[in-house]
Amino acid sequence: MLRLPKVIGHRGAAASAPENTLESFERAALLGARWVEFDAKLSRDGVVIIMHDDTLDRTTSGRGPVAKADWSQISRLDAGAWFGPNWRGVKVPRLDETIALLARLGLNANIEIKPCPGREVETAAAVIEVVREHWPKDREPPLLSSFALESMVVARDLAPELPRGLLIWDTPEIWRSEAGRLGCLSVHFSGRSLPRDLKAVKQAGLGIAVYTVNDRRKARRLLDAGVDSIISDSPDTVLAA
């Protein structure tokens, strides 16, 4: 049975460090999180990197689509200066080095498979390959999640031993059809679009996570309503709830 923590650091600790970087994961651990969530996608040459957007523009010094950039190019980019001058020089991490850091910090992970358009199958397969090769065998496995249903099918078929969480944005009631079909152990809802009956989700044996919640009072209300886990840019704020 999947045991979700009360709080998961969103992209590490995205409110206080540049998202999806090793520094952000370290910050989340410092703030008390025991799990972090982050986005995994492919460079043009098939390296699994940690990045949310389909383009390099917002969070790095690069420009253009991620799918058209090789790792050798991405590895030279600055992924911290956009967040603040004190973060200048921070780099985009690979999934394998992220796993190594998490092992040292004692953190578990919710790895969101975040494919660039048209790369749903290959991205899921590549993430699974890296997890199998590098995730410590003596530790609880990471949770794989995705909005991309094609990626979740690959995860279900290729790595049935890895727990899966269904990510839902604005159609919360699809959990009824998709969570079972994809063999998910949890459903992750937007805090802006929750199902009418949270109890039904629990009665189906599914864990419930809600993203991205940074308000302490809202987090407390959700936890009191039966939500298992809050995914937050400010894990320390939610922990205080």
C-alpha positions, 0 to 999 in steps of 0.5 A: 500500500502506498504511504503518501507523506503529509507534504511533498515539496513541489519541484523541490522548494520552488518558493525559495529556490530555483525549481527542479534543481539540486539546490531546490531539493536540498532546500526542501530537505532543510525545510523538513520535507521528506518527499519532493516532486519534480518533472522529468523530460528528455533532451534531444539526444535522450538524456532524462533531465529535470525540467517542467517547461517544453522550452528552455526560456523561462527557467534557464539562460537558453532559448527554444524547445527542450526537444531540440537541445542536446544534453551537452548544450543544456548542461552549460545553461544557467538555471538559477539566475532567473530566480535571483542573483544569488542563484547564478550558476545553478545547473539543470540536473539529470535524473540519475544525479538527482537520484544520487542526491535524494539518496544522500538526503534520505528523500523519496520522490514523486517523479512526474513524467513530463514529456515534450509533445509527441514524446510520451512513450519514449520519455516514460520508458527512459525515466523507468530505465534510469530509475531501475538502474540508479534508484537504491534497491533497499529504499522505498521506490519512487512514485511515478505520475503524469498528466500524459495518459500514454506515458502512464500506460507505458509505466503500467506495462513496463514497470508494474512494480513502481507505484503510479499516481494519476495527475488530473488538472480540470476534469477531476471526475475522470479518476473513476475511469482512469485510475483503475485502468492505469493501475494507480495507487493515488490520484493527484488533483489540482487545488482549484478543481477537486472531485465532488466526493473525496470520500469516494476516492478514499473508498476506492482505496486510492491515496489523494494528493492535492497540488499546488497549495501554499496557504496554511489554512487551505492545507489544514482544511484539505487534510481535515477533509481526508486528503493524504498529501499536500504538494507545496512550493513551501513545504515548511508552511504546510508542515506548520499546519 
